[in-house]
Amino acid sequence: MQKAIHDAGLRSNLLAPVVRQGSVIAVLNYRSLAEGAFSESDIRLVKLITAQISGAVANSHAFWSIERAADTRESLAELGRILSLSLDIEDRFEQVGAQIQKLIQVDRVSLSKVNDDGKFMVVRYVYESQIEGQAPGWNVPLTPDAAQALRDLRKPILVNAASIEKHPWLKSLQTPITMTGLPTLFFCPVVWEDEVIGILGFRSSKENAYDESDLQMAELIANRISGFVASSQTYEATKRESEGRRALANISVAASRDLDLPSVGSRITEGLRSLIPFDRIAITSYNTESQGAFLDYFDGVAIEGDSIGKNLGQTYIDENWKWGEQFPKIGVWSKRN
C-alpha cells in the first residue's frame, strides 16, 4: 500500500479522527502531492470539519446496518422458504448455496457429516466450485481427536495458523482440503438437540477472506437450516429403510423359487446391489467337519481360477462367531491370501 501511495506521487498525509459519542467511527485522510503541505491551521480546520460531519457519518453507518440487517432477514427468510419445499436436501442444496452466497462471500459451500465410526468426514453436498477428488461422497480422513472435536464443536472455527496452534487437530483437515486453490476455510457446526448433525464448510479463493462477522452469519445460517437437516436425515433413513424392506422382500421371493444356489444367486444379486454396494459377491459353503470351503456362487469381479463348486481349501471359522462382531479369523483359502 505504501509503495502504491509513493508511486502515485503523494508526499504529505493528514489523518483526522471522526468522533461520535466518545468513539472513533471513521477517519478522514487528506493527502497532497507537495511535501509538508499541511499546517497547524489546517489541522484546526480539519478538526472542525470532522465535528460537523460526524453525525452524517454515524447516520450513514446506521442506515447501512439497517439496510444490511433487512437484506439479511430477507435472505434468511428466503432460505426458510426454500427449505420448506422439500425434505430431500439434495434437491434444494443448489438453492440453499445460492442464498448463503448472498450472505457470505464464498467460492464453495459444503455440508458434511462425521460418519458413525469417526474415521471420516463425508462430504454430502457441495455448492459452486467443483474440485476433482472432492465431489459429494468424498471421505476426508479424520484423526480420533479431530472426529471428537468436530462432534463437540458448537461455534464456527476459522482454519488458520493461529487456530491450528490452539487446536492442533485442525491441521489434519487443513492439508487435504485447502491444497486446491481455495486457501481460506472455516467450519460451522449444524446442531440439533445438542448434537452435531452436520458441518458446514465455507471456502474462499481470497486470503484471509473471513472475519468475526462472517462466522456470526454462518451461525445464523446453521441455526436456520438445522431443523431441515435433521428432518432430511430422518427422511433419508426412513426412505432407505423402506427401500431395504422392499429389496429384502424381493430377495426372499427370488430365493424361494429355486433350490439351485447358483440360479438363486443370480436372481438375488441385483436386489443385493440396492442394499450394499459391492464389486464382487460370493457364496461359499463350509463343511464344519472337514473345514473345507467350496465356491457355490459368484458375481462381479472375477478371480483367476473361479468356477462353481471349486474347492477353496481348508479354513477355520470360530463356532462362537456372532452377528455384530467383525469377520471371523480367516485361514488360508487354497493358494489365495
Rosetta blueprint (number, residue, H / E / L):
1 M L
2 Q H
3 K H
4 A H
5 I H
6 H H
7 D H
8 A L
9 G L
10 L L
11 R L
12 S E
13 N E
14 L E
15 L E
16 A E
17 P E
18 V E
19 V E
20 R E
21 Q L
22 G L
23 S E
24 V E
25 I E
26 A E
27 V E
28 L E
29 N E
30 Y E
31 R E
32 S E
33 L L
34 A L
35 E L
36 G L
37 A L
38 F L
39 S L
40 E H
41 S H
42 D H
43 I H
44 R H
45 L H
46 V H
47 K H
48 L H
49 I H
50 T H
51 A H
52 Q H
53 I H
54 S H
55 G H
56 A H
57 V H
58 A H
59 N H
60 S H
61 H H
62 A H
63 F H
64 W H
65 S H
66 I H
67 E H
68 R H
69 A H
70 A H
71 D H
72 T H
73 R H
74 E H
75 S H
76 L H
77 A H
78 E H
79 L H
80 G H
81 R H
82 I H
83 L H
84 S L
85 L L
86 S L
87 L L
88 D L
89 I H
90 E H
91 D H
92 R H
93 F H
94 E H
95 Q H
96 V H
97 G H
98 A H
99 Q H
100 I H
101 Q H
102 K H
103 L H
104 I L
105 Q L
106 V L
107 D L
108 R E
109 V E
110 S E
111 L E
112 S E
113 K E
114 V E
115 N L
116 D L
117 D L
118 G L
119 K L
120 F E
121 M E
122 V E
123 V E
124 R E
125 Y E
126 V E
127 Y E
128 E E
129 S L
130 Q L
131 I L
132 E L
133 G L
134 Q L
135 A L
136 P L
137 G L
138 W L
139 N E
140 V E
141 P E
142 L L
143 T L
144 P H
145 D H
146 A H
147 A H
148 Q H
149 A H
150 L H
151 R H
152 D H
153 L L
154 R L
155 K L
156 P L
157 I E
158 L E
159 V E
160 N L
161 A H
162 A H
163 S H
164 I H
165 E H
166 K H
167 H L
168 P H
169 W H
170 L H
171 K H
172 S H
173 L H
174 Q H
175 T H
176 P H
177 I H
178 T L
179 M L
180 T L
181 G L
182 L L
183 P L
184 T E
185 L E
186 F E
187 F E
188 C E
189 P E
190 V E
191 V E
192 W E
193 E L
194 D L
195 E E
196 V E
197 I E
198 G E
199 I E
200 L E
201 G E
202 F E
203 R E
204 S E
205 S L
206 K L
207 E L
208 N L
209 A L
210 Y L
211 D L
212 E H
213 S H
214 D H
215 L H
216 Q H
217 M H
218 A H
219 E H
220 L H
221 I H
222 A H
223 N H
224 R H
225 I H
226 S H
227 G H
228 F H
229 V H
230 A H
231 S H
232 S H
233 Q H
234 T H
235 Y H
236 E H
237 A H
238 T H
239 K H
240 R H
241 E H
242 S H
243 E H
244 G H
245 R H
246 R H
247 A H
248 L H
249 A H
250 N H
251 I H
252 S H
253 V H
254 A H
255 A H
256 S H
257 R L
258 D L
259 L L
260 D L
261 L H
262 P H
263 S H
264 V H
265 G H
266 S H
267 R H
268 I H
269 T H
270 E H
271 G H
272 L H
273 R H
274 S L
275 L L
276 I L
277 P L
278 F L
279 D L
280 R E
281 I E
282 A E
283 I E
284 T E
285 S E
286 Y E
287 N E
288 T L
289 E L
290 S L
291 Q L
292 G E
293 A E
294 F E
295 L E
296 D E
297 Y E
298 F E
299 D E
300 G E
301 V L
302 A L
303 I L
304 E L
305 G L
306 D L
307 S L
308 I L
309 G L
310 K L
311 N E
312 L E
313 G E
314 Q E
315 T L
316 Y L
317 I L
318 D L
319 E L
320 N L
321 W L
322 K L
323 W L
324 G L
325 E L
326 Q L
327 F L
328 P L
329 K L
330 I L
331 G L
332 V L
333 W E
334 S L
335 K L
336 R E
337 N L
